[in-house]
Every structure is written in structure tokens, then in C-alpha cells.
Amino acid sequence: LGTGTGYSVLQMVQAMEKASGREIKYKVTARREGDVASCYADPALAERELGWKAAFGLDKMCEDLWRWQLQNPTGFSKN
């Protein structure tokens, strides 16, 4: 669940590069058959039903994701 703001793949790559301090190699190509042009959702229902609203934007979300990955390099434990 996010903010309701859509981001391009390139914006995601740039945000993760910034968060990780690492270059992410990528190649711009045509969309693959079956890939959707855009996909996003309106988070208003979560706010109404749960009283919850995302407080941070893309950069903070990627920083948090990278921090979790560094602390959990093999993912979730099986215990």
C-alpha cells in the first residue's frame, strides 16, 4: 500500500541507487508483450477503513527497503 502516486521504473531505479549508494545497471528497451503501461491504486479506502495513510515518499520508502535488506541479507528466517 503506498501513496497513490505512480512512479516510473526509471524513477524506482534512481531512488534505489540513491538509497543504496550503488549504481544499478539497466537498459531501456521496448515494453514486453503483456506488460501494463501503468499500474497504481487509490489508497483512500485504506485511509477511510483503517485510518491509515502513507507518510513518506519514494526516497524514504527505498531507504527503508535497503536498510531492511542490509539487516536481513538472506530474507526472512524459516524459524
C-alpha positions as CSV (number, residue, x, y, z in Angstrom):
1,L,0.0,0.0,0.0
2,G,1.5,3.3,-1.0
3,T,0.7,7.0,-1.5
4,G,-1.4,6.7,-4.7
5,T,1.4,8.4,-6.6
6,G,2.6,6.4,-9.6
7,Y,6.4,6.1,-10.3
8,S,8.2,5.1,-13.5
9,V,10.6,2.2,-13.5
10,L,13.4,4.7,-14.1
11,Q,12.3,6.7,-11.0
12,M,12.4,3.5,-8.9
13,V,15.9,2.6,-10.2
14,Q,17.1,6.1,-9.4
15,A,15.6,6.1,-5.9
16,M,17.2,2.7,-5.1
17,E,20.5,3.9,-6.4
18,K,20.3,6.9,-4.1
19,A,19.2,4.7,-1.1
20,S,21.9,2.0,-1.6
21,G,24.7,4.3,-2.8
22,R,25.2,1.8,-5.6
23,E,24.9,2.1,-9.3
24,I,22.1,-0.1,-10.8
25,K,22.9,-1.1,-14.4
26,Y,19.8,-1.1,-16.7
27,K,18.9,-1.0,-20.3
28,V,16.0,1.0,-21.8
29,T,14.1,-1.2,-24.2
30,A,10.6,-1.6,-25.6
31,R,7.8,-2.8,-23.3
32,R,7.5,-6.6,-23.3
33,E,4.3,-8.2,-24.6
34,G,1.8,-8.3,-21.8
35,D,3.5,-5.6,-19.7
36,V,1.0,-3.0,-18.5
37,A,1.6,0.6,-19.4
38,S,0.8,1.8,-15.9
39,C,-0.5,0.4,-12.6
40,Y,-1.4,2.3,-9.4
41,A,-4.1,2.4,-6.9
42,D,-6.1,5.0,-4.9
43,P,-5.2,4.4,-1.2
44,A,-8.3,6.4,0.0
45,L,-10.2,3.2,1.1
46,A,-7.4,2.2,3.5
47,E,-7.5,5.7,5.0
48,R,-11.3,5.5,5.4
49,E,-11.5,1.9,6.6
50,L,-8.2,1.6,8.6
51,G,-7.4,5.3,9.4
52,W,-4.0,4.7,7.9
53,K,-2.2,6.9,5.3
54,A,1.3,6.6,4.0
55,A,3.5,9.3,5.5
56,F,6.6,9.0,3.3
57,G,7.5,9.3,-0.3
58,L,9.6,7.2,-2.7
59,D,13.0,8.1,-1.4
60,K,12.2,7.2,2.2
61,M,10.4,4.0,1.2
62,C,13.5,2.9,-0.8
63,E,15.8,3.8,2.2
64,D,13.7,1.7,4.5
65,L,13.7,-1.2,2.0
66,W,17.5,-1.0,1.6
67,R,18.0,-0.9,5.4
68,W,15.8,-4.0,5.8
69,Q,17.8,-5.8,3.1
70,L,21.1,-5.0,4.8
71,Q,19.8,-6.3,8.1
72,N,18.3,-9.4,6.5
73,P,20.6,-10.4,3.7
74,T,19.1,-13.9,3.3
75,G,15.5,-12.7,3.7
76,F,13.0,-13.9,6.3
77,S,14.2,-16.7,8.6
78,K,12.5,-20.1,8.5
79,N,12.0,-20.2,12.3
